[in-house]
Amino acid sequence: MDYKQQVEQATAYIQGIHSDSVAIGIILGTGLGNLASQIQVDLEIPYQEIPHFPISTVESHTGTLLFGRLAGKKVLAMKGRFHYYEGYSMKEVTFPIRVMRGLGVQTLLVSNASGGLNPAQAVGEVMVIADHINLFPENPLRGKNYETWGPRFPDMSVPYSPRLVELALEIAQEKGIKLHTGVYCGVEGPNLETPAEYSYLRTIGGDAVGMSTVPEVLVACHAGMEVFGLSAITDLGVPGKIHQVSLQDVIAAAGLAEPLMSVLFEELVARLETKK
């Protein structure tokens, strides 16, 4: 069975349980799973029950697909994502995005925990992703291209929706939330960066660095989705502020940013239709 057939089989399985089309997809990243508590859940499907779906192996990623409502809108949320460093191929990492598209998702909201590279940032603050730099060694679009999924050479001049970035900044101003805007660097992991690597990433234009998001965004753009991303700044790669960080430290810092991200996501979803 080829990759396309696997995606179609997983999509058909979910449609057999939940037949309604969903236009908004959400990926809840490290330490941000509690955003799911804002969703009025109608159906929860463990990843292991979905044919060909990968399984989360990271402590902070639960591994369930949620169908429900957020701010009165139907949403589909991934509580836990997959990473290249777990040993998955890029096609496996982005498998859920293909399934989401098959279920009708047109707008993808992604969140992650990241290391801050910009001296203006502080731990627990939030950054809107305006662009990214792809430093992964493998591309999820490599290999056979299915024209029904997207073009062979997708344009990436506007990977993150300027409309949604502007809307998020408006919401942040209304709610008194300090919000950074910047460039996210996607790296392989699982190790955190050395001081020299942080310096390099800053030099090439990065404002934050993490081990996810870029693969999913590449596939979402290939599939014609509108994308919006938020990073929780969980540690700092700024000279003079670099210190040893554990997963527990990252999760705790993400918890500081989580209430802010919850407000931004909920308000963004509430206003999505009115801005089209």
N, C-alpha and C positions, 0 to 999 in steps of 0.2 A: 504493500500500500504506500503510495507516494505522499508527500507532505500535504498537498492540496486535498487529497482524499481524507487524510487524518483531520485536517481543519474542518472539512465538511461534515465528517462523522461526529466530531465533538459539538459542532454547531447544531446539528440535527438532534443530538441527544438532549441538549439544553432546551431547544425549541419544543421537544416532546414534553418537557416539564413546565416550561414557561413560554407560552406562545406569543406573548405581546412583544412588539418591537420596542427597543429602548434607544433613544437618541443620544444620551449622555453617559459616557463611561468615565470611571474614576479609578486611579491606581493609588492605593494608600501605602506609602513607603515606611522605612524603618522608624519604629517608635511612634508612628502616626496612625496605627490601626484603630485607635479609639475614636477617630473621626467617624467610624462606622456607627457610633452611638447616636450620631445626629440623623442617621438614616432610619426611616420607618420601614423596617425590613418585612417584606412579604414572603421571600423565599431565600434560603441559604443552602448552597450546594458545595460540599467539600471538594477540593480539587481532585482528590483520589477517586471520586465517583465519575468524573468526566473522562471519557475515552481519550487517550493520548495526551492528556493534560499533565504538565510537569508538577512536581510536588515541592513546596517550599522546604528548604533545609535550614534556614536561618532562624535562630531563636526568637527573634522579634517579629517574624512573619507567620501569621496564623494559617493561611492557606484555605480560604473559602471565597466563593463567589456570591455576592449579595445582590438581590433584586429588591428594589423598594422605592421610596419617595424621599427626596430631599428638597425642602422649600416648595413642596407641592408638585415637583417634577419627577417623572420616572427616571431612575438612574440604575446603572449596573456598576458595582464596585468590586474591585479586586482587593481583598484583605490579605495582603502578602503578595510579593512579586518574586520573580526569578532573576538570578544574576549569572553573568558569564563565569565569575570566579567559583561558582558552585560546581562547575564542570559541565554545565549545559552548553549546547551549541547556541549560536545566535538565533537560529530558527526556533529552537525550543524556548529560549528566553522571550521571544516575541510571538509565540504561538497564541497566547490569549488575545493579542491585539487583532490578529486575523479572525479569531472567533468573535470578538466584539463587533468587528465590522460586519460579519455575517449576521449578527443579531440586530443590526440596524444602527449601531453607534456612529454618530457623525461628529461629535465633539468629545475630545479626550482631555481630561484634567489629570495631571500627574503630580505627585509629590515625592520628595526624597529628603534624606538627611545628607548634609554635605559639609566639607571643611571650607571655612571662609578664607579667601585669599586677599580680600580687599581690607585695608586697614580701617576703613570706616565701619566695618561690621563688628558685631558683638555676638557672643554665644547666646542662643535663644531667640535671635532675630530671624526675620524671614526675607528671602530674596525672590523676586519674580524673575523667571528665566526669560531673557529677551533673545538669547541666541545660545548656541553651544559649539564646542570644539570636540570632535570625535577622535579620541586617542585609543580606541579599542583595536585589537589586532585582527578582528573579524567583522564582517559586515552582514547583517541579517538579509540583505537584498542580493547577496552573492548567490550565483547558481541560476537555475531555470527561472525565468520570469513569466508570470501568467498575466497576460494583458487585461484580463477581467479584474485583476487585483490592482493593477496600476502600471505606469509606463516603465520601460526598461531603464531609463535614465531620469529619475524624478528630480524636479527642480527643488532646491533647498534654500532659495533666496529669502523665503519668509517661513522658517520652520515653526515659529511660535506666533500665534495670532496677535497682531498689533491691536486689534479691536478689543480682545480680551485683556491684554496687558493694560491698555488705557482704562478699561472698566475696573480692573482690580485696583489701580492707583486711585481712581475716584472713590471706590469703596473704602480703601485704607484711609484716605483723607477724611471722609465722613465719620469713620469709626475711631479716628485718632490712633491708627496703627502705623508704626514706623515700618516702612517697606523699602527695601533696596531693590534695584534693578540691575541685572548683570548677565555675564556670560558663564555658563556652566561647562566645565571640562569633564568629559566622561572617560574614566580610566578603568583598566582591567581589574585591579585589586588582586587578592583581598587585603594586602598590606596597606597601611596608611603611608603617606608620602614622607620622604626624607626632607630636611630643610632645603637642600639644593633643588629637589623636585618641586617643592612649593614655589621657590623662587622662579624656576623655569616656567611653571604654569602661569604665574602672575605676569611674567615677561611676555608670554605669547598672547596675553589678553584675557586670561581667566579671572573671574571674580569668586568662583566657588568650584570645588572638585568633589566628584562622587563616583560611585561604581555602578550606576544604573541609568535609567531615563533615556539616554541617547539612543539605544537600540529600539526601544518602544516608539520613540518619536520618529525615527527614520521610517519605520513601518507604517505608523499612523499617517505620516505625510505621503508616503507612497500610495496609501489607500484613500487619500483625499480627505482625511479628517482635519478638523480645526483643532489646534493644540494649545493648551495653556499649562504652564508648569510653575511650581513653587518649591523652593529649597529651604529647609530648616537649617540654619547655621548651628552646627553641633560642636564644632571645635575650630581652632584657628591655626592657619598655616602662615601666619604673619611673623616676620622676624621679631624676636623678643617676647612673643606670646605662644610659642610652640612648646608643648609639654606632652608627656605620655598620656595616651587616651585609650580607654577600654570600651568594649561594646556597651557596658552598663553606663559609662559616661555619655556616650552618644545617645542612648535611649533616654537618659535623664534630661539631656539638653533638648532633644526633640520634643520631650514632654512640655518644656517651657514654651516652645513655639506652637505647639498643637492647638491651644485655644484660639490663637490668632489665625492660624490656617483654617480652622473650622469655620470661623466667621467669614473669612474671605471666600472659601469654597461655597458655603451656603448662600451667601449674598450673590455670588457670581452666577450660581445655578438659578437663583430666583429671577435674575435679570436677563438671562440668556436670550429668551424669545423677544423681549422688548427692544433689544439692541439690533436685531436682524433687519 
